[in-house]
């Protein structure tokens, strides 16, 4: 997958996440069953919303830059697209009324309210983590790579050098 095509696909995934998140937040605001979080994860920095906004904005810029540089291949595109879309959606919440991230999903086994953007961020991180682990393990298992001395044990059918 070319760099240009990968970036367009990341954009498509990000916009999809953004549209779904904003639509569900609008519906939740109409129902009135929401929590506004002026802080970052789990309400941290809620007492200093300007700092929370600055941290979230900086992290969003970093995520976009990393996606631009490292977003190659279908799994990377999916992971970075989810991550960028969720980060932008929550950043927009901070700067548009009502000021604060709109959290509206509550499940009994999770300690905080959250939203679709939060799910997208976590899913994107999980995809990138699993893909990175698969790449690392793939390299580790390939003859001639990895830690000294383990190649012969993993590849017993390969003659020793």
C-alpha positions as CSV (number, residue, x, y, z in Angstrom):
1,X,0.0,0.0,0.0
2,X,1.5,3.3,-1.1
3,X,2.0,6.2,1.4
4,X,-0.6,8.4,-0.3
5,X,-3.2,5.6,-0.4
6,X,-2.4,4.7,3.3
7,X,-2.9,8.3,4.4
8,X,-6.2,8.6,2.5
9,X,-7.4,5.4,4.2
10,X,-6.3,6.7,7.6
11,X,-8.3,9.8,6.8
12,X,-11.4,7.8,5.8
13,X,-11.2,5.7,9.0
14,X,-10.7,8.8,11.1
15,X,-13.6,10.7,9.6
16,X,-15.8,7.7,10.1
17,X,-14.9,7.6,13.8
18,X,-15.4,11.3,14.1
19,X,-18.9,11.2,12.4
20,X,-20.1,8.3,14.5
21,X,-18.8,9.8,17.7
22,X,-20.2,13.3,17.1
23,X,-23.6,11.8,16.2
24,X,-23.8,9.6,19.2
25,X,-22.7,12.5,21.5
26,X,-25.4,14.7,20.0
27,X,-28.1,12.1,20.7
28,X,-26.8,11.6,24.2
29,X,-26.9,15.3,24.9
30,X,-30.5,15.4,23.7
31,X,-31.4,12.6,26.1
32,X,-29.6,14.5,29.0
33,X,-27.8,11.4,30.4
34,X,-24.2,12.5,30.0
35,X,-21.2,13.4,32.0
36,X,-19.0,16.3,31.0
37,X,-15.3,15.6,31.7
38,X,-13.2,18.8,31.7
39,X,-10.1,16.7,32.4
40,X,-8.3,13.9,30.6
41,X,-8.6,10.2,31.2
42,X,-10.6,9.4,34.4
43,X,-11.0,13.1,35.1
44,X,-7.3,13.8,35.7
45,X,-6.4,17.5,35.4
46,X,-10.1,18.5,35.7
47,X,-9.2,21.2,38.2
48,X,-7.0,22.9,35.5
49,X,-9.0,22.5,32.3
50,X,-6.6,24.8,30.3
51,X,-3.7,22.4,31.0
52,X,-6.0,19.4,30.1
53,X,-6.8,21.1,26.8
54,X,-3.1,21.8,26.1
55,X,-2.1,18.2,26.9
56,X,-4.9,16.8,24.8
57,X,-4.2,19.1,21.9
58,X,-0.5,18.3,22.0
59,X,-1.1,14.6,22.1
60,X,-3.5,14.8,19.2
61,X,-0.9,16.6,17.1
62,X,1.7,13.9,18.1
63,X,-0.7,11.1,17.1
64,X,-1.5,12.7,13.7
65,X,2.3,13.1,13.1
66,X,3.0,9.5,14.0
67,X,0.1,8.3,11.8
68,X,1.5,10.3,8.9
69,X,4.9,8.8,9.3
70,X,4.2,5.2,10.3
71,X,0.7,4.5,8.8
72,X,1.6,1.9,6.2
73,X,-0.2,-1.4,5.6
74,X,-3.8,-2.4,6.3
75,X,-3.4,-3.0,10.1
76,X,-1.5,0.2,10.7
77,X,-4.1,2.1,8.7
78,X,-6.9,0.7,10.8
79,X,-5.0,1.3,14.1
80,X,-3.9,4.8,13.3
81,X,-7.2,5.7,11.8
82,X,-9.1,4.7,14.9
83,X,-6.6,6.5,17.1
84,X,-6.5,9.7,15.1
85,X,-10.3,9.8,14.8
86,X,-10.9,9.2,18.5
87,X,-8.2,11.8,19.5
88,X,-9.7,14.5,17.2
89,X,-13.3,13.8,18.3
90,X,-12.4,14.2,22.0
91,X,-10.2,17.3,21.2
92,X,-13.2,18.9,19.4
93,X,-15.3,18.2,22.5
94,X,-12.9,20.3,24.6
95,X,-13.1,23.3,22.2
96,X,-16.8,23.3,21.2
97,X,-19.7,23.8,23.6
98,X,-20.4,22.3,26.0
99,X,-16.8,22.6,27.1
100,X,-15.6,19.2,28.2
101,X,-15.6,15.7,26.7
102,X,-19.1,14.3,26.5
103,X,-19.1,10.8,28.2
104,X,-22.3,8.9,28.0
105,X,-21.6,5.1,27.9
106,X,-21.7,3.3,31.3
107,X,-21.2,-0.4,31.9
108,X,-21.2,-2.0,35.3
109,X,-17.7,-3.5,35.0
110,X,-15.9,-0.3,34.1
111,X,-15.3,2.5,36.7
112,X,-16.0,5.5,34.4
113,X,-18.3,6.9,31.8
114,X,-16.8,6.9,28.3
115,X,-17.8,7.5,24.6
116,X,-17.2,6.1,21.1
117,X,-14.0,8.2,20.7
118,X,-12.6,6.6,23.8
119,X,-13.4,3.1,22.4
120,X,-11.8,4.0,19.1
121,X,-8.6,5.2,20.8
122,X,-8.3,2.0,22.9
123,X,-9.2,-0.2,19.9
124,X,-6.6,1.6,17.7
125,X,-3.9,1.2,20.4
126,X,-4.8,-2.5,20.7
127,X,-4.6,-3.0,16.9
128,X,-1.2,-1.3,16.8
129,X,0.1,-3.2,19.8
130,X,-1.0,-6.6,18.4
131,X,0.4,-5.8,14.9
132,X,3.7,-4.6,16.4
133,X,3.9,-7.8,18.5
134,X,3.2,-9.9,15.4
135,X,6.0,-8.1,13.4
136,X,8.4,-8.5,16.3
137,X,7.6,-12.2,16.8
138,X,7.8,-12.7,13.0
139,X,11.3,-11.3,12.9
140,X,12.3,-13.2,16.0
141,X,11.2,-16.5,14.5
142,X,13.0,-15.9,11.2
143,X,16.3,-17.7,10.9
144,X,19.3,-15.4,11.3
145,X,17.5,-12.9,13.5
146,X,16.7,-12.6,17.2
147,X,18.7,-13.5,20.2
148,X,22.1,-15.3,19.9
149,X,21.7,-19.1,20.3
150,X,18.0,-19.4,19.9
151,X,17.9,-19.8,16.1
152,X,19.1,-23.5,16.3
153,X,16.5,-24.3,18.8
154,X,13.6,-22.8,16.9
155,X,14.8,-24.0,13.5
156,X,16.1,-27.5,14.3
157,X,15.7,-28.5,10.6
158,X,18.1,-25.6,9.5
159,X,21.7,-26.7,9.5
160,X,24.0,-24.9,12.0
161,X,26.4,-22.3,10.5
